[in-house]
Amino acid sequence: MNRSEPTLRSIRVANEEDAAAIAELSRNLLEFEKSLNGGMGQLNPWAGGVEEILKQMMRPDTLFLVAVINGEIGGYIKTIIVGHQLGPAELGFARWLLGLVESGGRRTFNFLLRRPRPSVVLSGGYISGIFVRAEHRRSNTGHLLVEAAEDWFRQHDIATADLHVLFANAAAREFWEELGYEPVSLGMQKKI
């Protein structure tokens, strides 16, 4: 990016036309994380696919936001509301009804074919992924994406936001700590 040209940036809800750009950024994120992780783990070929992104965009508990910089997608964030049922006023009746039918089917399947489990009510926001193109980093783009995601959580009365970051990704840990996020657990892995 030429520093002398003005940067026009906006954060907005992603739409279907953004799916290919989000898929590309998602693949970049997965490849970057794999390089940091010493090659541990497998890249799921579907995880960064356009069809998978479009499918996830249809979920009422999931929101993709994009940073549009000079007319191009310069970054994205994927957020999920966990354990909180959104109603028809928040979703629109048709989308709410579809979600109700799908969740009813899952509950029936679990009841009939799996051992019953006690209900656990957990509610919170989860930041599933964020990626900003290298040329737009350190320009406040990531901060603006997180701020917009947190606003969405607040609109749904979500009081906490969780995320996972690779221990080897010191820059990401510093980014999240600058925004007030604190370490709360340690995940471990062994190559077998």
MODELLER restraints for C-alpha pairs under 7 A, 6 or more apart:
rsr = mdl.restraints
at = mdl.atoms
rsr.add(forms.Gaussian(group=physical.xy_distance, feature=features.Distance(at['CA:1:A'], at['CA:135:A']), mean=6.11, stdev=0.5))
rsr.add(forms.Gaussian(group=physical.xy_distance, feature=features.Distance(at['CA:7:A'], at['CA:69:A']), mean=6.50, stdev=0.5))
rsr.add(forms.Gaussian(group=physical.xy_distance, feature=features.Distance(at['CA:7:A'], at['CA:70:A']), mean=6.06, stdev=0.5))
rsr.add(forms.Gaussian(group=physical.xy_distance, feature=features.Distance(at['CA:8:A'], at['CA:69:A']), mean=5.46, stdev=0.5))
rsr.add(forms.Gaussian(group=physical.xy_distance, feature=features.Distance(at['CA:8:A'], at['CA:70:A']), mean=5.03, stdev=0.5))
rsr.add(forms.Gaussian(group=physical.xy_distance, feature=features.Distance(at['CA:9:A'], at['CA:67:A']), mean=6.62, stdev=0.5))
rsr.add(forms.Gaussian(group=physical.xy_distance, feature=features.Distance(at['CA:9:A'], at['CA:68:A']), mean=5.41, stdev=0.5))
rsr.add(forms.Gaussian(group=physical.xy_distance, feature=features.Distance(at['CA:9:A'], at['CA:69:A']), mean=4.43, stdev=0.5))
rsr.add(forms.Gaussian(group=physical.xy_distance, feature=features.Distance(at['CA:9:A'], at['CA:70:A']), mean=6.50, stdev=0.5))
rsr.add(forms.Gaussian(group=physical.xy_distance, feature=features.Distance(at['CA:10:A'], at['CA:67:A']), mean=5.68, stdev=0.5))
rsr.add(forms.Gaussian(group=physical.xy_distance, feature=features.Distance(at['CA:10:A'], at['CA:68:A']), mean=5.24, stdev=0.5))
rsr.add(forms.Gaussian(group=physical.xy_distance, feature=features.Distance(at['CA:10:A'], at['CA:69:A']), mean=6.76, stdev=0.5))
rsr.add(forms.Gaussian(group=physical.xy_distance, feature=features.Distance(at['CA:11:A'], at['CA:65:A']), mean=6.72, stdev=0.5))
rsr.add(forms.Gaussian(group=physical.xy_distance, feature=features.Distance(at['CA:11:A'], at['CA:66:A']), mean=5.65, stdev=0.5))
rsr.add(forms.Gaussian(group=physical.xy_distance, feature=features.Distance(at['CA:11:A'], at['CA:67:A']), mean=4.59, stdev=0.5))
rsr.add(forms.Gaussian(group=physical.xy_distance, feature=features.Distance(at['CA:11:A'], at['CA:68:A']), mean=6.28, stdev=0.5))
rsr.add(forms.Gaussian(group=physical.xy_distance, feature=features.Distance(at['CA:11:A'], at['CA:145:A']), mean=6.63, stdev=0.5))
rsr.add(forms.Gaussian(group=physical.xy_distance, feature=features.Distance(at['CA:12:A'], at['CA:65:A']), mean=5.54, stdev=0.5))
rsr.add(forms.Gaussian(group=physical.xy_distance, feature=features.Distance(at['CA:12:A'], at['CA:66:A']), mean=5.62, stdev=0.5))
rsr.add(forms.Gaussian(group=physical.xy_distance, feature=features.Distance(at['CA:12:A'], at['CA:67:A']), mean=6.73, stdev=0.5))
rsr.add(forms.Gaussian(group=physical.xy_distance, feature=features.Distance(at['CA:13:A'], at['CA:64:A']), mean=6.10, stdev=0.5))
rsr.add(forms.Gaussian(group=physical.xy_distance, feature=features.Distance(at['CA:13:A'], at['CA:65:A']), mean=4.47, stdev=0.5))
rsr.add(forms.Gaussian(group=physical.xy_distance, feature=features.Distance(at['CA:13:A'], at['CA:66:A']), mean=6.29, stdev=0.5))
rsr.add(forms.Gaussian(group=physical.xy_distance, feature=features.Distance(at['CA:14:A'], at['CA:64:A']), mean=5.44, stdev=0.5))
rsr.add(forms.Gaussian(group=physical.xy_distance, feature=features.Distance(at['CA:14:A'], at['CA:65:A']), mean=5.09, stdev=0.5))
rsr.add(forms.Gaussian(group=physical.xy_distance, feature=features.Distance(at['CA:14:A'], at['CA:66:A']), mean=5.66, stdev=0.5))
rsr.add(forms.Gaussian(group=physical.xy_distance, feature=features.Distance(at['CA:16:A'], at['CA:54:A']), mean=6.54, stdev=0.5))
rsr.add(forms.Gaussian(group=physical.xy_distance, feature=features.Distance(at['CA:19:A'], at['CA:50:A']), mean=5.59, stdev=0.5))
rsr.add(forms.Gaussian(group=physical.xy_distance, feature=features.Distance(at['CA:19:A'], at['CA:53:A']), mean=6.00, stdev=0.5))
rsr.add(forms.Gaussian(group=physical.xy_distance, feature=features.Distance(at['CA:19:A'], at['CA:54:A']), mean=6.25, stdev=0.5))
rsr.add(forms.Gaussian(group=physical.xy_distance, feature=features.Distance(at['CA:20:A'], at['CA:50:A']), mean=5.39, stdev=0.5))
rsr.add(forms.Gaussian(group=physical.xy_distance, feature=features.Distance(at['CA:21:A'], at['CA:73:A']), mean=6.60, stdev=0.5))
rsr.add(forms.Gaussian(group=physical.xy_distance, feature=features.Distance(at['CA:22:A'], at['CA:76:A']), mean=6.62, stdev=0.5))
rsr.add(forms.Gaussian(group=physical.xy_distance, feature=features.Distance(at['CA:23:A'], at['CA:48:A']), mean=4.65, stdev=0.5))
rsr.add(forms.Gaussian(group=physical.xy_distance, feature=features.Distance(at['CA:23:A'], at['CA:49:A']), mean=5.40, stdev=0.5))
rsr.add(forms.Gaussian(group=physical.xy_distance, feature=features.Distance(at['CA:23:A'], at['CA:50:A']), mean=5.46, stdev=0.5))
rsr.add(forms.Gaussian(group=physical.xy_distance, feature=features.Distance(at['CA:23:A'], at['CA:53:A']), mean=6.53, stdev=0.5))
rsr.add(forms.Gaussian(group=physical.xy_distance, feature=features.Distance(at['CA:24:A'], at['CA:48:A']), mean=6.69, stdev=0.5))
rsr.add(forms.Gaussian(group=physical.xy_distance, feature=features.Distance(at['CA:25:A'], at['CA:131:A']), mean=6.42, stdev=0.5))
rsr.add(forms.Gaussian(group=physical.xy_distance, feature=features.Distance(at['CA:26:A'], at['CA:48:A']), mean=5.23, stdev=0.5))
rsr.add(forms.Gaussian(group=physical.xy_distance, feature=features.Distance(at['CA:27:A'], at['CA:48:A']), mean=4.88, stdev=0.5))
rsr.add(forms.Gaussian(group=physical.xy_distance, feature=features.Distance(at['CA:29:A'], at['CA:131:A']), mean=6.21, stdev=0.5))
rsr.add(forms.Gaussian(group=physical.xy_distance, feature=features.Distance(at['CA:30:A'], at['CA:43:A']), mean=6.80, stdev=0.5))
rsr.add(forms.Gaussian(group=physical.xy_distance, feature=features.Distance(at['CA:34:A'], at['CA:40:A']), mean=6.57, stdev=0.5))
rsr.add(forms.Gaussian(group=physical.xy_distance, feature=features.Distance(at['CA:36:A'], at['CA:168:A']), mean=6.02, stdev=0.5))
rsr.add(forms.Gaussian(group=physical.xy_distance, feature=features.Distance(at['CA:36:A'], at['CA:169:A']), mean=6.85, stdev=0.5))
rsr.add(forms.Gaussian(group=physical.xy_distance, feature=features.Distance(at['CA:37:A'], at['CA:168:A']), mean=6.94, stdev=0.5))
rsr.add(forms.Gaussian(group=physical.xy_distance, feature=features.Distance(at['CA:40:A'], at['CA:191:A']), mean=6.78, stdev=0.5))
rsr.add(forms.Gaussian(group=physical.xy_distance, feature=features.Distance(at['CA:46:A'], at['CA:52:A']), mean=6.32, stdev=0.5))
rsr.add(forms.Gaussian(group=physical.xy_distance, feature=features.Distance(at['CA:56:A'], at['CA:62:A']), mean=6.80, stdev=0.5))
rsr.add(forms.Gaussian(group=physical.xy_distance, feature=features.Distance(at['CA:57:A'], at['CA:63:A']), mean=6.62, stdev=0.5))
rsr.add(forms.Gaussian(group=physical.xy_distance, feature=features.Distance(at['CA:57:A'], at['CA:64:A']), mean=6.89, stdev=0.5))
rsr.add(forms.Gaussian(group=physical.xy_distance, feature=features.Distance(at['CA:60:A'], at['CA:91:A']), mean=6.83, stdev=0.5))
rsr.add(forms.Gaussian(group=physical.xy_distance, feature=features.Distance(at['CA:61:A'], at['CA:80:A']), mean=5.51, stdev=0.5))
rsr.add(forms.Gaussian(group=physical.xy_distance, feature=features.Distance(at['CA:61:A'], at['CA:81:A']), mean=5.12, stdev=0.5))
rsr.add(forms.Gaussian(group=physical.xy_distance, feature=features.Distance(at['CA:62:A'], at['CA:79:A']), mean=5.66, stdev=0.5))
rsr.add(forms.Gaussian(group=physical.xy_distance, feature=features.Distance(at['CA:62:A'], at['CA:80:A']), mean=4.43, stdev=0.5))
rsr.add(forms.Gaussian(group=physical.xy_distance, feature=features.Distance(at['CA:62:A'], at['CA:81:A']), mean=6.51, stdev=0.5))
rsr.add(forms.Gaussian(group=physical.xy_distance, feature=features.Distance(at['CA:63:A'], at['CA:78:A']), mean=5.88, stdev=0.5))
rsr.add(forms.Gaussian(group=physical.xy_distance, feature=features.Distance(at['CA:63:A'], at['CA:79:A']), mean=5.23, stdev=0.5))
rsr.add(forms.Gaussian(group=physical.xy_distance, feature=features.Distance(at['CA:63:A'], at['CA:80:A']), mean=6.41, stdev=0.5))
rsr.add(forms.Gaussian(group=physical.xy_distance, feature=features.Distance(at['CA:64:A'], at['CA:76:A']), mean=6.88, stdev=0.5))
rsr.add(forms.Gaussian(group=physical.xy_distance, feature=features.Distance(at['CA:64:A'], at['CA:77:A']), mean=5.74, stdev=0.5))
rsr.add(forms.Gaussian(group=physical.xy_distance, feature=features.Distance(at['CA:64:A'], at['CA:78:A']), mean=4.56, stdev=0.5))
rsr.add(forms.Gaussian(group=physical.xy_distance, feature=features.Distance(at['CA:64:A'], at['CA:79:A']), mean=6.38, stdev=0.5))
rsr.add(forms.Gaussian(group=physical.xy_distance, feature=features.Distance(at['CA:65:A'], at['CA:76:A']), mean=5.57, stdev=0.5))
rsr.add(forms.Gaussian(group=physical.xy_distance, feature=features.Distance(at['CA:65:A'], at['CA:77:A']), mean=5.39, stdev=0.5))
rsr.add(forms.Gaussian(group=physical.xy_distance, feature=features.Distance(at['CA:65:A'], at['CA:78:A']), mean=6.61, stdev=0.5))
rsr.add(forms.Gaussian(group=physical.xy_distance, feature=features.Distance(at['CA:65:A'], at['CA:145:A']), mean=6.97, stdev=0.5))
rsr.add(forms.Gaussian(group=physical.xy_distance, feature=features.Distance(at['CA:66:A'], at['CA:73:A']), mean=6.45, stdev=0.5))
rsr.add(forms.Gaussian(group=physical.xy_distance, feature=features.Distance(at['CA:66:A'], at['CA:75:A']), mean=5.73, stdev=0.5))
rsr.add(forms.Gaussian(group=physical.xy_distance, feature=features.Distance(at['CA:66:A'], at['CA:76:A']), mean=4.29, stdev=0.5))
rsr.add(forms.Gaussian(group=physical.xy_distance, feature=features.Distance(at['CA:66:A'], at['CA:77:A']), mean=6.56, stdev=0.5))
rsr.add(forms.Gaussian(group=physical.xy_distance, feature=features.Distance(at['CA:67:A'], at['CA:73:A']), mean=5.75, stdev=0.5))
rsr.add(forms.Gaussian(group=physical.xy_distance, feature=features.Distance(at['CA:67:A'], at['CA:74:A']), mean=5.52, stdev=0.5))
rsr.add(forms.Gaussian(group=physical.xy_distance, feature=features.Distance(at['CA:67:A'], at['CA:75:A']), mean=5.09, stdev=0.5))
rsr.add(forms.Gaussian(group=physical.xy_distance, feature=features.Distance(at['CA:67:A'], at['CA:76:A']), mean=6.05, stdev=0.5))
rsr.add(forms.Gaussian(group=physical.xy_distance, feature=features.Distance(at['CA:67:A'], at['CA:141:A']), mean=6.91, stdev=0.5))
rsr.add(forms.Gaussian(group=physical.xy_distance, feature=features.Distance(at['CA:67:A'], at['CA:145:A']), mean=6.91, stdev=0.5))
rsr.add(forms.Gaussian(group=physical.xy_distance, feature=features.Distance(at['CA:68:A'], at['CA:74:A']), mean=5.80, stdev=0.5))
rsr.add(forms.Gaussian(group=physical.xy_distance, feature=features.Distance(at['CA:74:A'], at['CA:132:A']), mean=5.88, stdev=0.5))
rsr.add(forms.Gaussian(group=physical.xy_distance, feature=features.Distance(at['CA:74:A'], at['CA:133:A']), mean=5.57, stdev=0.5))
rsr.add(forms.Gaussian(group=physical.xy_distance, feature=features.Distance(at['CA:74:A'], at['CA:136:A']), mean=6.71, stdev=0.5))
rsr.add(forms.Gaussian(group=physical.xy_distance, feature=features.Distance(at['CA:75:A'], at['CA:131:A']), mean=5.41, stdev=0.5))
rsr.add(forms.Gaussian(group=physical.xy_distance, feature=features.Distance(at['CA:75:A'], at['CA:132:A']), mean=4.00, stdev=0.5))
rsr.add(forms.Gaussian(group=physical.xy_distance, feature=features.Distance(at['CA:75:A'], at['CA:133:A']), mean=5.97, stdev=0.5))
rsr.add(forms.Gaussian(group=physical.xy_distance, feature=features.Distance(at['CA:76:A'], at['CA:130:A']), mean=5.62, stdev=0.5))
rsr.add(forms.Gaussian(group=physical.xy_distance, feature=features.Distance(at['CA:76:A'], at['CA:131:A']), mean=5.67, stdev=0.5))
rsr.add(forms.Gaussian(group=physical.xy_distance, feature=features.Distance(at['CA:76:A'], at['CA:132:A']), mean=6.58, stdev=0.5))
rsr.add(forms.Gaussian(group=physical.xy_distance, feature=features.Distance(at['CA:77:A'], at['CA:129:A']), mean=5.60, stdev=0.5))
rsr.add(forms.Gaussian(group=physical.xy_distance, feature=features.Distance(at['CA:77:A'], at['CA:130:A']), mean=4.21, stdev=0.5))
rsr.add(forms.Gaussian(group=physical.xy_distance, feature=features.Distance(at['CA:77:A'], at['CA:131:A']), mean=6.67, stdev=0.5))
rsr.add(forms.Gaussian(group=physical.xy_distance, feature=features.Distance(at['CA:77:A'], at['CA:145:A']), mean=6.33, stdev=0.5))
rsr.add(forms.Gaussian(group=physical.xy_distance, feature=features.Distance(at['CA:78:A'], at['CA:127:A']), mean=6.01, stdev=0.5))
rsr.add(forms.Gaussian(group=physical.xy_distance, feature=features.Distance(at['CA:78:A'], at['CA:128:A']), mean=5.39, stdev=0.5))
rsr.add(forms.Gaussian(group=physical.xy_distance, feature=features.Distance(at['CA:78:A'], at['CA:129:A']), mean=5.20, stdev=0.5))
rsr.add(forms.Gaussian(group=physical.xy_distance, feature=features.Distance(at['CA:78:A'], at['CA:130:A']), mean=6.41, stdev=0.5))
rsr.add(forms.Gaussian(group=physical.xy_distance, feature=features.Distance(at['CA:79:A'], at['CA:126:A']), mean=5.66, stdev=0.5))
rsr.add(forms.Gaussian(group=physical.xy_distance, feature=features.Distance(at['CA:79:A'], at['CA:127:A']), mean=4.54, stdev=0.5))
rsr.add(forms.Gaussian(group=physical.xy_distance, feature=features.Distance(at['CA:79:A'], at['CA:128:A']), mean=5.62, stdev=0.5))
rsr.add(forms.Gaussian(group=physical.xy_distance, feature=features.Distance(at['CA:79:A'], at['CA:149:A']), mean=6.67, stdev=0.5))
rsr.add(forms.Gaussian(group=physical.xy_distance, feature=features.Distance(at['CA:80:A'], at['CA:125:A']), mean=5.84, stdev=0.5))
rsr.add(forms.Gaussian(group=physical.xy_distance, feature=features.Distance(at['CA:80:A'], at['CA:126:A']), mean=5.07, stdev=0.5))
rsr.add(forms.Gaussian(group=physical.xy_distance, feature=features.Distance(at['CA:80:A'], at['CA:127:A']), mean=6.42, stdev=0.5))
rsr.add(forms.Gaussian(group=physical.xy_distance, feature=features.Distance(at['CA:80:A'], at['CA:128:A']), mean=6.93, stdev=0.5))
rsr.add(forms.Gaussian(group=physical.xy_distance, feature=features.Distance(at['CA:81:A'], at['CA:124:A']), mean=5.95, stdev=0.5))
rsr.add(forms.Gaussian(group=physical.xy_distance, feature=features.Distance(at['CA:81:A'], at['CA:125:A']), mean=4.68, stdev=0.5))
rsr.add(forms.Gaussian(group=physical.xy_distance, feature=features.Distance(at['CA:81:A'], at['CA:126:A']), mean=6.24, stdev=0.5))
rsr.add(forms.Gaussian(group=physical.xy_distance, feature=features.Distance(at['CA:82:A'], at['CA:122:A']), mean=6.95, stdev=0.5))
rsr.add(forms.Gaussian(group=physical.xy_distance, feature=features.Distance(at['CA:82:A'], at['CA:123:A']), mean=5.35, stdev=0.5))
rsr.add(forms.Gaussian(group=physical.xy_distance, feature=features.Distance(at['CA:82:A'], at['CA:124:A']), mean=5.31, stdev=0.5))
rsr.add(forms.Gaussian(group=physical.xy_distance, feature=features.Distance(at['CA:82:A'], at['CA:125:A']), mean=5.97, stdev=0.5))
rsr.add(forms.Gaussian(group=physical.xy_distance, feature=features.Distance(at['CA:82:A'], at['CA:126:A']), mean=6.92, stdev=0.5))
rsr.add(forms.Gaussian(group=physical.xy_distance, feature=features.Distance(at['CA:83:A'], at['CA:121:A']), mean=6.33, stdev=0.5))
rsr.add(forms.Gaussian(group=physical.xy_distance, feature=features.Distance(at['CA:83:A'], at['CA:122:A']), mean=5.07, stdev=0.5))
rsr.add(forms.Gaussian(group=physical.xy_distance, feature=features.Distance(at['CA:83:A'], at['CA:123:A']), mean=4.47, stdev=0.5))
rsr.add(forms.Gaussian(group=physical.xy_distance, feature=features.Distance(at['CA:83:A'], at['CA:124:A']), mean=6.85, stdev=0.5))
rsr.add(forms.Gaussian(group=physical.xy_distance, feature=features.Distance(at['CA:84:A'], at['CA:123:A']), mean=5.46, stdev=0.5))
rsr.add(forms.Gaussian(group=physical.xy_distance, feature=features.Distance(at['CA:87:A'], at['CA:96:A']), mean=6.40, stdev=0.5))
rsr.add(forms.Gaussian(group=physical.xy_distance, feature=features.Distance(at['CA:88:A'], at['CA:96:A']), mean=5.15, stdev=0.5))
rsr.add(forms.Gaussian(group=physical.xy_distance, feature=features.Distance(at['CA:124:A'], at['CA:158:A']), mean=5.48, stdev=0.5))
rsr.add(forms.Gaussian(group=physical.xy_distance, feature=features.Distance(at['CA:124:A'], at['CA:159:A']), mean=6.62, stdev=0.5))
rsr.add(forms.Gaussian(group=physical.xy_distance, feature=features.Distance(at['CA:124:A'], at['CA:160:A']), mean=5.43, stdev=0.5))
rsr.add(forms.Gaussian(group=physical.xy_distance, feature=features.Distance(at['CA:124:A'], at['CA:161:A']), mean=6.02, stdev=0.5))
rsr.add(forms.Gaussian(group=physical.xy_distance, feature=features.Distance(at['CA:125:A'], at['CA:153:A']), mean=6.18, stdev=0.5))
rsr.add(forms.Gaussian(group=physical.xy_distance, feature=features.Distance(at['CA:125:A'], at['CA:158:A']), mean=6.31, stdev=0.5))
rsr.add(forms.Gaussian(group=physical.xy_distance, feature=features.Distance(at['CA:125:A'], at['CA:160:A']), mean=5.96, stdev=0.5))
rsr.add(forms.Gaussian(group=physical.xy_distance, feature=features.Distance(at['CA:125:A'], at['CA:161:A']), mean=4.35, stdev=0.5))
rsr.add(forms.Gaussian(group=physical.xy_distance, feature=features.Distance(at['CA:125:A'], at['CA:162:A']), mean=6.15, stdev=0.5))
rsr.add(forms.Gaussian(group=physical.xy_distance, feature=features.Distance(at['CA:126:A'], at['CA:161:A']), mean=5.37, stdev=0.5))
rsr.add(forms.Gaussian(group=physical.xy_distance, feature=features.Distance(at['CA:126:A'], at['CA:162:A']), mean=4.80, stdev=0.5))
rsr.add(forms.Gaussian(group=physical.xy_distance, feature=features.Distance(at['CA:126:A'], at['CA:163:A']), mean=5.67, stdev=0.5))
rsr.add(forms.Gaussian(group=physical.xy_distance, feature=features.Distance(at['CA:127:A'], at['CA:161:A']), mean=6.91, stdev=0.5))
rsr.add(forms.Gaussian(group=physical.xy_distance, feature=features.Distance(at['CA:127:A'], at['CA:162:A']), mean=6.21, stdev=0.5))
rsr.add(forms.Gaussian(group=physical.xy_distance, feature=features.Distance(at['CA:127:A'], at['CA:163:A']), mean=5.07, stdev=0.5))
rsr.add(forms.Gaussian(group=physical.xy_distance, feature=features.Distance(at['CA:128:A'], at['CA:163:A']), mean=6.44, stdev=0.5))
rsr.add(forms.Gaussian(group=physical.xy_distance, feature=features.Distance(at['CA:132:A'], at['CA:142:A']), mean=6.57, stdev=0.5))
rsr.add(forms.Gaussian(group=physical.xy_distance, feature=features.Distance(at['CA:165:A'], at['CA:172:A']), mean=6.94, stdev=0.5))
rsr.add(forms.Gaussian(group=physical.xy_distance, feature=features.Distance(at['CA:165:A'], at['CA:173:A']), mean=6.74, stdev=0.5))
